[in-house]
Amino acid sequence: MTATDAPGDDCAEQSIVISNEFAEILVRKVHTRNGERLKIESRRRGHEILLDSLQLEGLTWQPKEVFSGFLRSSVGRGDDDG
């Protein structure tokens, strides 16, 4: 996250928590100096990302296998597993 993307705490919309036994994610729309972003936070791991509308649209273009690859990486498996 760059300084120009840093959201103000007072500008956040209502949050949504999505969780199961493996993850707990907090999602909310925030207003930055560069426009609206979706802030996605992993509460258990302490990671977060801000995505703009084009980046979010890009997610919709991906096959589900791309996300399976993310999960393999996060649990320490090699690229040739699977």
Buried (B, 14 or more C-beta within 10 A) or exposed (E): EEEEBEBEEEEEEEEEEEEEEEEBBBEBBBBBEEEBBBBBBBEEEEEEEBBBEEEEEEEEEEEEEEEEEEEBEEEEEEEEEE
